[in-house]
Amino acid sequence: MNYIIIVTDCDCIVSFYSFHGTEKDMLSVLKKKAEERRQALAERPEYVTDIEYDELTSSWHINILSDNLEVTESITAKPVDLIECLNA
């Protein structure tokens, strides 16, 4: 399956990555990207949420929280086929 992994802050898209692999591999990459962003933001490990699946958007996401527990960045993964269908 092809996935796109999108890193966003509260204002705009920071970066995105194309990924091809299994769902298990994608979840591993999603966790890795969240950890990279957390380290770049110098946030504490407890400020990274668990992976959540959103049935409405068919996507997985992890949030990075600030010291006051507001979402500062989100890392989202979606199947590419779904994105192509939404754009059609």
C-alpha positions in Angstrom: 0.0 0.0 0.0 1.2 3.5 -0.7 0.9 6.1 2.1 1.6 9.8 2.5 2.9 11.0 5.8 2.2 14.7 6.5 3.8 16.7 9.3 1.9 19.9 10.1 2.2 22.6 12.7 -0.7 24.8 13.8 -0.4 27.1 10.8 0.7 25.0 7.7 2.2 21.9 6.3 5.9 21.5 7.4 6.7 18.5 5.2 5.4 15.4 3.7 6.7 12.0 2.7 5.6 9.3 0.4 5.9 5.8 1.8 5.3 2.3 0.3 4.9 -0.7 2.6 2.7 -2.6 5.0 0.4 -0.9 7.5 2.8 -2.1 10.3 5.8 -0.6 8.5 3.9 2.7 8.0 3.0 2.9 11.7 6.6 2.4 12.6 7.6 5.2 10.3 4.8 7.4 11.7 6.2 6.8 15.2 9.8 7.6 14.0 8.7 10.9 12.4 6.9 11.9 15.6 10.0 11.2 17.6 12.1 13.2 15.2 9.8 16.2 15.4 9.5 16.0 19.2 13.3 16.1 19.4 13.5 19.0 17.0 11.0 20.9 19.1 12.8 19.9 22.4 9.5 18.7 23.9 9.4 15.9 26.5 8.5 12.3 25.5 5.3 12.4 27.5 4.1 15.2 25.2 3.7 12.8 22.3 0.2 11.1 22.0 -0.4 7.5 21.1 -1.3 6.7 17.5 -5.0 7.2 16.9 -7.0 6.0 14.0 -9.7 8.3 12.7 -12.4 6.3 10.9 -14.1 9.4 9.4 -10.9 10.4 7.5 -9.3 6.9 7.3 -6.1 8.3 8.7 -3.7 7.6 11.6 -2.2 10.5 13.6 0.1 11.4 16.4 0.0 14.8 18.1 2.9 16.6 19.8 1.8 18.8 22.7 3.3 21.9 24.2 4.0 22.5 27.9 0.5 23.8 28.3 -0.8 20.6 26.5 -1.9 22.3 23.3 -1.3 20.6 20.0 1.8 22.1 18.4 2.3 19.6 15.5 0.5 16.6 14.1 1.9 13.8 12.1 -0.7 12.1 9.9 -0.6 9.1 7.6 -3.2 8.4 4.9 -3.4 5.8 2.2 -2.6 7.5 -1.1 -5.5 5.8 -2.9 -7.9 7.6 -0.5 -6.2 10.9 -1.2 -6.5 10.4 -4.9 -10.2 9.6 -4.5 -10.8 12.7 -2.5 -9.1 14.9 -5.1 -11.1 13.4 -8.0 
